[in-house]
Amino acid sequence: MSKFLIQVHDLMHRAGTMREFDTEIVLDADLGAGLAKVPKGGKVFLELRLESVHEGIYVSGTLKTEAVADCARCLDSLKIGIEVDIQELFAYSLQVEDDLVVSDEQIDLEQVIVDSVVLNLPFTPICSPDCLGLCSECGVKMNENPEHAHEAKIDSRWSELEKFAKESED
């Protein structure tokens, strides 16, 4: 049995009944890709309210998890707390192809969880708004050495004048 399945037999076709449901799910695979993701083995905490309505089972509540990421500027590792409000209707019958449905007296939260987490991962995570990043020439972390600088490069178009200046010094 999938860890994302929830039995709803007690709620089916009993409009107005409600049950609260708290659980923790350990992920079997990474959620997300790129600079930020919730890694395999990460935990997703769900605090849900399951309500029976005429059309199906209405699920509302909160999802909490923690993503790991690399700062897009300085590449330091960081952890990002994610908290998402969930509101979905699992219909008794499929009317539109994208509808979530109650199947075999169960609802499957996998797609809801994946969508909620992945869509809330930062595209370019940063460790702090004032992160200076890395030096573009040598890769030194500018946060550790904000005074770091290199000599200005001479434009190659002026190289002949530089040779002329060296010759005149000799």
KOLMARPA-78802 format. One record per residue (C-alpha): residue number from 1; residue in one letter; x negated, y negated, z. Coordinates in steps of 0.001 Angstrom, whole numbers. Example, Ala and Ser with C-alpha at 12.3 -4.5 7.8 and 13.67 -1.06 7.14 Angstrom:
BEGIN
+------+-------+---------+---------+---------+
| gugu | lummi |    east |   north |      up |
+------+-------+---------+---------+---------+
|    1 |     A |  -12300 |    4500 |    7800 |
|    2 |     S |  -13670 |    1060 |    7140 |
+------+-------+---------+---------+---------+
***
This chain:
BEGIN
+------+-------+---------+---------+---------+
| gugu | lummi |    east |   north |      up |
+------+-------+---------+---------+---------+
|    1 |     M |       0 |       0 |       0 |
|    2 |     S |   -1311 |   -3433 |    -949 |
|    3 |     K |   -2186 |   -5829 |    1859 |
|    4 |     F |    -261 |   -8549 |      27 |
|    5 |     L |    3090 |   -6705 |     214 |
|    6 |     I |    5670 |   -7649 |    2842 |
|    7 |     Q |    8743 |   -5556 |    3585 |
|    8 |     V |   11958 |   -7599 |    3395 |
|    9 |     H |   14623 |   -4878 |    3760 |
|   10 |     D |   16010 |   -6555 |    6901 |
|   11 |     L |   16539 |   -9836 |    5014 |
|   12 |     M |   17917 |   -8667 |    1677 |
|   13 |     H |   21407 |   -9931 |     768 |
|   14 |     R |   21916 |  -11411 |    4241 |
|   15 |     A |   21941 |  -15110 |    3455 |
|   16 |     G |   21067 |  -17245 |    6442 |
|   17 |     T |   18836 |  -14726 |    8218 |
|   18 |     M |   15236 |  -15631 |    8890 |
|   19 |     R |   12044 |  -14005 |   10147 |
|   20 |     E |    8689 |  -15531 |   10998 |
|   21 |     F |    5634 |  -13650 |    9851 |
|   22 |     D |    2001 |  -14267 |   10830 |
|   23 |     T |    -796 |  -12173 |    9371 |
|   24 |     E |   -4449 |  -12143 |    8425 |
|   25 |     I |   -5644 |  -10695 |    5112 |
|   26 |     V |   -9252 |   -9703 |    4425 |
|   27 |     L |  -10083 |  -10241 |     754 |
|   28 |     D |  -11371 |   -7372 |   -1400 |
|   29 |     A |  -12736 |   -9742 |   -4056 |
|   30 |     D |  -13937 |  -13338 |   -4425 |
|   31 |     L |  -11309 |  -16028 |   -4959 |
|   32 |     G |  -12630 |  -18737 |   -7232 |
|   33 |     A |  -15764 |  -19204 |   -9259 |
|   34 |     G |  -18284 |  -21947 |   -9823 |
|   35 |     L |  -19656 |  -24008 |   -6952 |
|   36 |     A |  -16884 |  -23113 |   -4466 |
|   37 |     K |  -15169 |  -19822 |   -3643 |
|   38 |     V |  -13686 |  -17764 |    -847 |
|   39 |     P |  -16058 |  -14788 |    -745 |
|   40 |     K |  -15192 |  -11105 |    -659 |
|   41 |     G |  -14570 |  -10214 |    2978 |
|   42 |     G |  -13255 |  -13711 |    3696 |
|   43 |     K |  -10061 |  -14013 |    5710 |
|   44 |     V |   -6803 |  -15680 |    4745 |
|   45 |     F |   -4481 |  -16574 |    7629 |
|   46 |     L |    -763 |  -16827 |    6844 |
|   47 |     E |    1933 |  -18389 |    9017 |
|   48 |     L |    5139 |  -17802 |    7084 |
|   49 |     R |    8872 |  -18113 |    7443 |
|   50 |     L |   10917 |  -15676 |    5366 |
|   51 |     E |   14495 |  -16807 |    4769 |
|   52 |     S |   17256 |  -14945 |    2995 |
|   53 |     V |   19165 |  -17111 |     506 |
|   54 |     H |   21768 |  -16138 |   -2116 |
|   55 |     E |   19202 |  -16039 |   -4934 |
|   56 |     G |   16495 |  -14096 |   -3062 |
|   57 |     I |   13912 |  -14535 |    -308 |
|   58 |     Y |   12532 |  -18037 |     272 |
|   59 |     V |    8987 |  -18032 |    1670 |
|   60 |     S |    7550 |  -21162 |    3283 |
|   61 |     G |    4628 |  -21758 |    5560 |
|   62 |     T |     906 |  -22379 |    5735 |
|   63 |     L |   -2139 |  -20627 |    4345 |
|   64 |     K |   -5548 |  -21235 |    5948 |
|   65 |     T |   -8948 |  -20002 |    4833 |
|   66 |     E |  -12568 |  -21099 |    4573 |
|   67 |     A |  -14484 |  -21443 |    1308 |
|   68 |     V |  -18220 |  -21477 |     862 |
|   69 |     A |  -19826 |  -23817 |   -1639 |
|   70 |     D |  -23005 |  -25488 |   -2789 |
|   71 |     C |  -23116 |  -29277 |   -2764 |
|   72 |     A |  -22934 |  -30511 |   -6354 |
|   73 |     R |  -25553 |  -33179 |   -5593 |
|   74 |     C |  -28182 |  -31623 |   -3279 |
|   75 |     L |  -27318 |  -27884 |   -3544 |
|   76 |     D |  -27079 |  -27422 |     251 |
|   77 |     S |  -24663 |  -24721 |    1399 |
|   78 |     L |  -21471 |  -25873 |    3062 |
|   79 |     K |  -18171 |  -24510 |    4327 |
|   80 |     I |  -14853 |  -26044 |    3342 |
|   81 |     G |  -11660 |  -25485 |    5299 |
|   82 |     I |   -8619 |  -24997 |    3097 |
|   83 |     E |   -5061 |  -25418 |    4349 |
|   84 |     V |   -2188 |  -25157 |    1888 |
|   85 |     D |    1572 |  -25383 |    2339 |
|   86 |     I |    3410 |  -22596 |     532 |
|   87 |     Q |    6994 |  -22745 |    -746 |
|   88 |     E |    8130 |  -19967 |   -3098 |
|   89 |     L |   11380 |  -18233 |   -3962 |
|   90 |     F |   11241 |  -14514 |   -4668 |
|   91 |     A |   14390 |  -13875 |   -6717 |
|   92 |     Y |   16505 |  -10710 |   -6586 |
|   93 |     S |   16589 |  -10598 |  -10384 |
|   94 |     L |   14182 |  -11778 |  -13047 |
|   95 |     Q |   15672 |  -14685 |  -15018 |
|   96 |     V |   12512 |  -16365 |  -16290 |
|   97 |     E |    9309 |  -14499 |  -17075 |
|   98 |     D |    7324 |  -16554 |  -14530 |
|   99 |     D |    9740 |  -15852 |  -11658 |
|  100 |     L |    8507 |  -14052 |   -8572 |
|  101 |     V |   10829 |  -11157 |   -7746 |
|  102 |     V |   11744 |   -8904 |   -4858 |
|  103 |     S |   10763 |   -5398 |   -5916 |
|  104 |     D |   11494 |   -2189 |   -3971 |
|  105 |     E |   12571 |   -4282 |    -965 |
|  106 |     Q |    9126 |   -5943 |    -876 |
|  107 |     I |    7602 |   -9235 |   -1911 |
|  108 |     D |    4059 |   -9428 |   -3265 |
|  109 |     L |    2174 |  -12518 |   -2068 |
|  110 |     E |   -1022 |  -11841 |   -4038 |
|  111 |     Q |    -355 |  -14263 |   -6916 |
|  112 |     V |     917 |  -16954 |   -4537 |
|  113 |     I |   -2226 |  -16682 |   -2394 |
|  114 |     V |   -4618 |  -16613 |   -5360 |
|  115 |     D |   -2960 |  -19639 |   -6993 |
|  116 |     S |   -2805 |  -21594 |   -3735 |
|  117 |     V |   -6444 |  -21025 |   -2846 |
|  118 |     V |   -8037 |  -21390 |   -6282 |
|  119 |     L |   -6115 |  -24545 |   -7182 |
|  120 |     N |   -7228 |  -26172 |   -3916 |
|  121 |     L |  -10933 |  -25416 |   -4238 |
|  122 |     P |  -12949 |  -28565 |   -4955 |
|  123 |     F |  -14290 |  -28778 |   -8504 |
|  124 |     T |  -17424 |  -30638 |   -7385 |
|  125 |     P |  -17931 |  -30101 |   -3659 |
|  126 |     I |  -20240 |  -32518 |   -1882 |
|  127 |     C |  -21705 |  -32265 |    1625 |
|  128 |     S |  -20980 |  -35934 |    2393 |
|  129 |     P |  -19773 |  -38957 |     428 |
|  130 |     D |  -23179 |  -40635 |     810 |
|  131 |     C |  -25235 |  -37603 |    -332 |
|  132 |     L |  -28148 |  -38856 |   -2444 |
|  133 |     G |  -28721 |  -35582 |   -4289 |
|  134 |     L |  -32014 |  -34424 |   -5797 |
|  135 |     C |  -34788 |  -36377 |   -7490 |
|  136 |     S |  -34280 |  -35981 |  -11230 |
|  137 |     E |  -38032 |  -35674 |  -11842 |
|  138 |     C |  -39326 |  -33355 |   -9112 |
|  139 |     G |  -36267 |  -31978 |   -7275 |
|  140 |     V |  -37020 |  -33434 |   -3821 |
|  141 |     K |  -33915 |  -33788 |   -1633 |
|  142 |     M |  -33289 |  -37505 |   -1495 |
|  143 |     N |  -31359 |  -37188 |    1811 |
|  144 |     E |  -34566 |  -36007 |    3513 |
|  145 |     N |  -36761 |  -38652 |    1876 |
|  146 |     P |  -34670 |  -41659 |     751 |
|  147 |     E |  -37830 |  -43719 |      22 |
|  148 |     H |  -39088 |  -41119 |   -2470 |
|  149 |     A |  -40170 |  -42710 |   -5762 |
|  150 |     H |  -42320 |  -42068 |   -8820 |
|  151 |     E |  -44381 |  -44478 |  -10885 |
|  152 |     A |  -42390 |  -45882 |  -13739 |
|  153 |     K |  -43234 |  -44137 |  -16983 |
|  154 |     I |  -44657 |  -46244 |  -19749 |
|  155 |     D |  -42553 |  -46327 |  -22861 |
|  156 |     S |  -44338 |  -44282 |  -25550 |
|  157 |     R |  -43915 |  -47164 |  -27991 |
|  158 |     W |  -46457 |  -49123 |  -25940 |
|  159 |     S |  -49108 |  -46364 |  -25843 |
|  160 |     E |  -51344 |  -48060 |  -28451 |
|  161 |     L |  -51459 |  -51223 |  -26329 |
|  162 |     E |  -52402 |  -49098 |  -23314 |
|  163 |     K |  -55344 |  -47639 |  -25306 |
|  164 |     F |  -56355 |  -51159 |  -26348 |
|  165 |     A |  -56298 |  -52328 |  -22690 |
|  166 |     K |  -58538 |  -49407 |  -21632 |
|  167 |     E |  -60995 |  -50150 |  -24454 |
|  168 |     S |  -61258 |  -53814 |  -23468 |
|  169 |     E |  -61990 |  -52863 |  -19829 |
|  170 |     D |  -64932 |  -50737 |  -20944 |
+------+-------+---------+---------+---------+
***
